[in-house]
């Protein structure tokens, strides 16, 4: 039997997923690694921890299936976006990687906007605004705060590109991940020399850009010994986690939208027309499918809000199953209780790190179940913000495919369908970015002719959730009220931040 291997270098661990060329998952294993938070708002990891976990995961999944020589046809990778790996002239790690969830670079983001000629100037260059989690501000932070480390910097890589380097010895990247650095001209698919000049960043630290389906190298002899993979097996460039998640969900043609309810919430739609939002409210990145893009809105705290509610407030009283059951018994709108899911700030559409979570409309009749349903509804409203922006950009929506832990909750996916006023599809495969990476490997080595072929053959709709249109009408009223709450509190959030810093 012939196989393909997908690797996902995530924030909590690495997942190795082995599939047959017929698209069947035949092996899967995950190894975790630690997260370091040396200061408030900081998030770092040691790239060597990624590599150690990757070696173990690969060896285990291959040995478990007893993959023979010649049976593994190709490998590809997915990885957490934006996180930075700094290498010196000897290609050794200089310092721990600064992650996408790190928020230390507010000053540097402001500097990028100023040097680029404001928000409009930056969007003109790279189609996106600067956020704290992105890669470019981390480079400026390193230069300003660790000048000795900055002097050593010769190569800037993203997590999956670092692991690919360890597998092949080749330093390269690809467009879907490069877009998240905000140093890439997304439309032209090349580094923005204009922005690099404005920021004073040497373009020589940036790797060559490939398409996701290009062969980036082959398994080296050293990596073969360390992982158990046969030397010379082609390693395909791969993609950013959201791009690979889209491939793994069949979001490979216009009209399909991915709604992912994980720790964060993502609304993602493929587009063949790279038209950036002039206000920077929604991202425009390169897709893993060549010569296409995707628009994406991000709710920073989605499933995280529900986890917070259960673990911090109800841990001794209610588990998730009981919380879901109670929430299902509450009427639409949670009897007037609204929730803003901004526990750690928000990205789409507000781009406000000062924003915080809010329960609005609390009254004496509200109980645990109301708060649970209100959190689900608040996340749904926040995700609808992104969906409305995508519609405003002229993208027609034919189908919404729901993935992630939240989509496994019957009550939550029904709430989403009712809030969106759209039918939601549930898929037969729930392996996420690692499955997308495996399909990318298959296209890259020629096992599949296209993403459309692979996705059409293997990714099927197993069930659909039809919205209750009477509930949708009620939710429309609550949604309009929800949208008014943040603007009313925007300055208060900033004042709160200043007070907390004193």
Secondary structure, 3 states (H helix, E strand, C coil): CCEEEEEEECCCEEEEEEEECCCCEEEEEEEECCCECCCCCCCEECHHHHHHHHHHHHHHHHHHHCCCCCCEEEEEEEECCCCEEEECCCCCECCCEECCCCCCCHHHHHHHHHHHCHHHHHHHHHCCCCCCCCHHHHHHHHHHHCHHHHHHCCEEECHHHHHHHHHHCCCEEEHHHHHHHCCEECCCCEECHHHHHHHCCCHHHECEEECCCCEEEECCHHHHHHHCCCCCCEEEEEEEHHHHHHHHCCCCCCCEEEEEECCCEEEEEEECCCCCCCCCCCEEEECCCCCCEEEEEEECCCHHHHHHHHHHHCCCCCCHHHHHHHHHCCCCCHHHCEEECCCCCECCCCCECCCCCEEECCCCCCCHHHHHHHHHHHHHHHHHHHHHHHHHCCCCCCEEEEECHHHHCHHHHHHHHHHHCCCEEEECCCCCHHHHHHHHHHHHCCCCCCHHHHHHHHCCEEEEECCCHHHHHHHHHHHHHHHHHHHHHHHHHHHHHHHHHC
